[in-house]
Amino acid sequence: MVLASIILLFYPGPRLGTDFKGGTEVEIAFTKAVSAGEIRSAIIHSGFSQPDVVRVDDPKVPARYLVRVQEVSSIGESKRQEIERQLCAGLDSGDCATEPHQSSEVKFSPGGDKITVRFRGDPELSWVRGRIASVAGIEMRAGEHGVILQNARDHKVEILLKSKGDQLMDGMRVRLGADRVPQEALRVEWIGPKAGAQLRNSALKAIAFAIVFVMIYIALRFDVRFAPGAVIAMVHDALSVLGLLIIMGREINLTTVAAVLTVVGYSVNDTVIVYDRVRENLGRLRGASFVGLINVSISEMLGRTILSSGTVMVSLLAFFAWGTGSLKDFALALVIGVVLGTYSSIYVALPFTEWLDRRYFGGHGVVIRKGTVKKKVTAVV
C-alpha cells in the first residue's frame, strides 16, 4: 500500500487544489438547472483555460457548483507603470506638468482588483475613470462602483477593478443567460502560484516536523527501539491516506493536510496506548518472550481499540454523510485514517519493533530477566 501510494504521488500525481497550485475559485448557486458541461463550455468561451467544475449537493437550489480556473487577478509590471503614467504619479513634465489631478501615491492590492490613489489636490472622479478606462486590458466595475472617493481630506480615491471571479461571472451570464446565473457568487477566493507553492512546501514541512518530534517523544517516553515502529506506522498512515484519496480522484488541499496531521496524531495516540500495555506487561509477565508479550498486550487492548475507533467512526460517518464541501473531504480523509491508524498500531508498529529488537539487539534488549513470579503466558496468534 505504501509503495503504491508513493508511485501515485508521482504518476499520475495528486489533484492539487487552488491552495497549492494557485488560481481563482468561485462557488455559484444557479437560479435554474444547468449541467457541468454547459458551465465548462461557457467558461472556456469566456477566455479561461482548463476550468474545473464540481457539483455541490444542495437541495435548496436548482444547481450549485464550485468552479476553479488557473487565472488570478494580477496586474503585471508593465500595466502598473502604464496606470501610474495615466494617473500622473510623481510626473512633472509633459501633459502631467499642466494636469491639475496629479497623484502622489499609487498602491496596488495583492489581489490585483483594487488600486488606491492619493492625489495632491481635490480629485475629479470622472477624470480618474476616463484615465483608467484608457488602459488596455484593465476593466473597472460598472457605474459609480468603479471609482470611489475613500477619504476627501487626504484626497484618496479607491479604484475597484473587475477580478477574475467577476469576469467569470460576466462571461457565464452572457452565454448561459442572466436568468440562470445570479448577480453575485456565494464566495470568491484566489491565491497566487507563488503563495500556493509556499503553502505546499509548508504543508510538507509540517508533516515532516510532526513525524520527527513524535519519534523523539516515543524514544524519550519508552525506549529508543520503540520509536522507529511508531514512525513507520505514521508514515504508513499518512502515505496510504494520500494514495487512497488520489485513487478516488479527491482534491489535495490544506484541508487534506489538516486531516493527515490529525490522522498522524490519532495513530500516535493509539500506538502509545498499546506501547504502554507492553511496558506494563514487561514487568508483570517476567520471562516471557517479546513476541508473547506483544500478542498478550494486543489481545488485552483489542476490545478497547475497537470500541474507541468505532465511536470515532460513527461521528465521522455522520459528517461524511451530511456534510458538504471541505467538511465532507475532511471527514472522508479521517475515516480512512482511523481505519489505517487502528490497523497500523496492531500490525505495523509492534511487529516492526519486535523485528528491530531481534535483528539489531539480539532479542534481549526489552526482555525482562526471569524472576520468582511464575505466570503462564498464552500467545494469541
Secondary structure, 3 states (H helix, E strand, C coil): CHHHHHHHHHCCCCEECHHHHCEEEEEEEECCCCCHHHHHHHHHHCCCCCCEEEECCCCCCCEEEEEEECCCCCCCHHHHHHHHHHCCECCCCHHHHCCCCCEEEEEECCCCCEEEEEECCCCCHHHHHHHHHCCCCCCECCHHHCEEEEECCCCEEEEEECCHHHHHHHHHHHHHCCCCCCCCCCEEEEECHHHHHHHHHHHHHHHHHHHHHHHHHHHHHCCCCCHHHHHHHHHHHHHHHHHHHHHCCCEECHHHHHHHHHHHHHHHHHHHHHHHHHHHHHHHCCCCCHHHHHHHHHHHHHHHHHHHHHHHHHHHHHHHHHCCHHHHHHHHHHHHHHHHHHHHHHHHHHHHHHHHHHHHCCCCCCCCCCCCCCCCCCCCC
